[in-house]
Amino acid sequence: MHACMKFAKNKTNIVILQESWMRDENITILHSLFICIKSYVQNTHVRVLIFVAKNARKFTCTSRSDIVNSKDMQAISIANNKIQREILLFNIYNEKLQNADDEQLYMIEQELAKVMLNSEQKIIIAENFNAHHSWWNAKISNFIRMKALINWVNLHKCNLINTSDINIYYNYSDQLSSVLDLAFASKNMCNHIKNWHINENANTEFNHEVILFTIVMKKVKLIENSLNASYNLQKVNWKDFNEHLQKMKDKMIIKMQRITSLKAKIIYLTECIKNTVKLFIFKQRICAKSKF
């Protein structure tokens, strides 16, 4: 946890953590730069925490224990004068209840399935779902612990924020990797979520990657992160892409020699690249029809 907070310093306004294992519900976490929001559940180990930067003055965050108050799930509202309706942010660690054998006793079935929100509510739901489905990981054929989650996000018209098929969890001892940490946003929030990506350089000593994304509630110019492009860069045949450009090279050079204007040359090259992209790089699915 300390390594995550050190990384978040001066980089983010809200930090969402799971598997924090707070052993005493009466402990107050003090941090020089962040305020800690946690559930207060007696005689249990709280495993979800949210930290809000103290210098984040353009919005307010409020614990919503009236919606959910659980050791493995919490909710906060995010509001400012630019947001017509507050954003509900859910932080979830989808773990089986202690001493439970029934899969229905995972956190999603136990808590999230009970939360019913109106269609106008702005929603962001994250993080460690421990669920496997081809929607976010095309390699998966054995769907596990996903039915209740997909039912809920479909009911609330949520789309996947993640870039599909990017591994986020690594089990180094077994040399396994997977996509366990997910984020979804309601339809009225999707256009406000920008630059979802992982930071592979963050040294947090965890086997989960650090995930970053931006919530933009007003029109500002952003430099789009290449990992969050509208195209599925993970599945491109770069060899064919390169070979096509090589075949076009001579034709492009001749055409460029005939063009005298620098601006016209730039436009021509841009169109050539765009046409190649259309042939070999396909757009991502924002949402998928779920199959069980």
Summary of the structure (lengths in Angstrom):
residues: 292
radius of gyration: 22.1
end to end distance: 35.7
largest distance: 78.0
contacts: 780
relative contact order: 0.10
helix: 26%
strand: 29%
